[in-house]
Amino acid sequence: MSSQERVRLSNDWRGYQKGEAIMVNKIVARALVEQGIGVYDNPKKPKKMKNIKGAPKDKMLKSAPVQK
């Protein structure tokens, strides 16, 4: 079974319009990119920044090392 690649077309190709993203197998994707008909389109989800809240001040003081 061949895996699929997502390609965004730079030109019209076989009934697909310019700018359209299509799913094709790796062989076709490579041929489209090499001929300049399309480019690989890898949509990446933006990473969410975790909102880290600091510990309450009294807990931070309790766990702080004691220096003499």
C-alpha positions as CSV (number, residue, x, y, z in Angstrom):
1,M,0.0,0.0,0.0
2,S,1.4,3.4,-1.0
3,S,1.2,6.3,1.4
4,Q,-0.4,9.6,0.3
5,E,1.2,13.0,0.0
6,R,-0.5,16.4,0.1
7,V,0.5,18.6,-2.9
8,R,-0.5,22.2,-3.5
9,L,-0.8,22.9,-7.3
10,S,1.1,25.8,-8.9
11,N,-0.7,25.2,-12.2
12,D,-3.9,23.6,-13.4
13,W,-3.5,19.8,-13.7
14,R,-6.0,17.1,-14.8
15,G,-9.1,19.0,-13.8
16,Y,-7.7,20.4,-10.6
17,Q,-7.4,24.2,-10.3
18,K,-4.2,26.2,-9.5
19,G,-3.8,26.6,-5.7
20,E,-5.8,23.5,-4.8
21,A,-4.3,21.0,-2.4
22,I,-4.7,17.4,-3.5
23,M,-3.8,14.0,-2.1
24,V,-1.8,11.8,-4.4
25,N,0.6,8.9,-3.9
26,K,4.3,9.5,-3.4
27,I,5.3,8.7,-7.0
28,V,2.8,11.2,-8.4
29,A,3.7,13.8,-5.8
30,R,7.4,13.6,-6.6
31,A,6.7,13.9,-10.3
32,L,4.5,17.0,-9.8
33,V,7.1,18.7,-7.7
34,E,10.0,17.8,-10.0
35,Q,8.1,19.2,-13.0
36,G,7.2,22.4,-11.2
37,I,3.4,21.7,-11.3
38,G,3.1,21.6,-7.5
39,V,4.8,21.9,-4.1
40,Y,4.6,19.7,-1.1
41,D,1.9,21.0,1.3
42,N,2.5,20.0,4.9
43,P,-0.1,21.7,7.0
44,K,1.2,22.0,10.6
45,K,-1.0,22.7,13.5
46,P,0.2,25.6,15.6
47,K,1.5,24.5,18.9
48,K,-0.4,25.8,21.9
49,M,1.6,27.5,24.5
50,K,0.8,26.1,27.9
51,N,-0.2,28.8,30.5
52,I,1.9,27.7,33.5
53,K,0.8,29.3,36.7
54,G,3.4,29.6,39.4
55,A,2.9,28.0,42.8
56,P,1.4,30.2,45.5
57,K,4.1,32.1,47.3
58,D,3.6,30.3,50.6
59,K,4.1,26.9,49.0
60,M,7.3,28.2,47.2
61,L,8.7,29.3,50.6
62,K,7.9,26.0,52.3
63,S,9.7,24.0,49.7
64,A,12.7,26.3,49.4
65,P,16.0,24.9,50.7
66,V,17.1,26.3,54.1
67,Q,20.4,28.1,53.9
68,K,22.4,28.7,57.1
